[in-house]
Amino acid sequence: MGVGVPLLAACGGGTGASPSSGPTVGSGEKLGPASDIPVGGGRIYADQKIVVTQPTAGEFHGFSSICTHQGCPVTSVQDGTINCTCHGSRFSIQDGSVSNGPATQPLPTVKVTVAGGEVSTA
C-alpha cells in the first residue's frame, strides 16, 4: 500500500502563493469611496483579495492582498508598507515591491481607477 503524506497549507516549503489565490473581481467592480483610503496608507478589501494604496494625494495603486511568500492574506497597511503577519513580509505601498522578506516576489498589480470619488477595478 501507499504511504500518506500530510499537507501543510500555511507553512509549507513552497516559495510562492498559488496562482489561484489572487484577486476575485472582474473589471469595473466598485470597491468603495476613495476617501476611505488614507494618503500614505491603504485599505484592504478582503473579500475581493485586493489592497488599494494612496502613497501621495490622488495617486492610487492596486495589488493582490495575498502574500507572495506562502499565500497568507496581508493584514495591515501602515508606515508605508503592506504587511503580512504570517511570516513578517512587507511590501511597498508605491509599487508592491518587497521591503522586507521572507517574500522574494512583489505583490501582483491590480489595475484600479478612481471616478466620481469611487475606486473600481480597471
C-alpha positions in Angstrom: 0.0 0.0 0.0 1.0 3.7 -0.4 2.3 6.0 2.2 0.2 9.0 3.2 1.8 12.4 3.1 0.4 15.2 5.3 -0.1 18.6 3.7 0.7 21.9 5.4 -1.3 24.7 3.9 0.1 27.8 5.6 3.6 26.8 6.4 4.6 24.6 3.5 8.0 24.5 1.9 7.0 26.3 -1.3 8.3 29.6 -2.4 5.2 31.4 -3.5 1.4 31.7 -3.5 -0.6 29.6 -5.8 -1.8 31.4 -9.0 -5.5 30.9 -8.0 -5.0 32.9 -4.8 -5.2 36.3 -6.5 -8.0 38.9 -6.7 -11.5 37.6 -7.2 -13.1 40.6 -9.1 -13.6 41.5 -12.7 -13.1 44.7 -14.4 -15.3 47.6 -13.4 -16.2 46.3 -9.9 -16.7 49.2 -7.4 -14.6 48.7 -4.3 -15.6 51.8 -2.3 -15.1 55.5 -1.8 -11.6 56.9 -2.5 -12.0 58.9 0.7 -11.7 55.6 2.7 -8.1 55.2 1.5 -5.7 57.4 3.6 -2.9 59.3 2.0 0.3 57.5 2.8 -1.6 54.3 3.5 -4.1 51.9 2.1 -7.2 49.8 2.6 -7.5 46.0 2.3 -10.7 44.7 0.5 -10.5 41.2 2.0 -13.5 39.7 0.1 -12.0 40.8 -3.3 -8.4 39.9 -2.3 -7.2 43.4 -3.2 -5.4 46.1 -1.4 -5.6 49.7 -2.7 -2.9 52.2 -1.6 -2.6 56.0 -1.9 1.1 56.8 -1.5 0.5 60.5 -2.3 -2.7 62.5 -2.6 -4.6 61.4 -5.7 -2.2 58.6 -6.6 -3.9 55.2 -6.3 -2.4 51.7 -6.8 -4.0 48.3 -6.6 -2.3 45.0 -5.6 -3.3 41.4 -4.8 -3.8 41.2 -1.0 -2.3 37.7 -1.0 1.3 37.5 0.2 3.7 36.0 -2.4 5.6 34.1 0.2 3.1 31.4 1.4 -0.3 32.7 0.2 -1.5 34.3 3.5 -3.7 37.4 3.3 -2.0 40.6 4.1 -3.3 42.1 7.4 -2.5 45.8 7.5 -1.2 48.9 5.7 0.9 51.2 7.8 4.2 53.1 7.8 4.4 52.9 4.0 4.2 49.2 3.8 1.6 46.5 3.2 2.1 43.9 5.9 1.7 40.1 6.2 1.9 38.9 9.7 2.2 35.2 8.8 5.9 35.4 8.4 6.7 39.2 8.5 6.9 40.1 4.8 6.3 43.8 4.0 5.7 45.4 0.6 5.9 49.0 -0.6 2.7 50.9 -1.0 4.2 52.6 -4.0 4.8 49.6 -6.3 4.2 46.4 -4.3 7.9 45.5 -4.2 9.3 43.6 -1.3 10.5 45.9 1.5 11.2 43.0 4.0 11.2 39.2 3.4 10.9 36.3 3.5 8.8 37.0 0.4 11.1 37.4 -2.7 8.4 38.4 -5.3 6.4 41.7 -5.3 2.6 41.7 -4.9 0.9 41.4 -8.3 -0.5 44.6 -9.6 -4.3 45.0 -9.9 -5.4 47.9 -12.1 -7.7 50.4 -10.4 -9.3 53.7 -11.4 -11.0 56.5 -9.5 -14.0 58.2 -11.0 -16.7 60.2 -9.2 -14.9 59.6 -5.9 -15.2 55.8 -6.2 -12.4 53.3 -6.6 -13.1 50.5 -9.1 -11.1 47.8 -10.7 -10.0 48.7 -14.3 
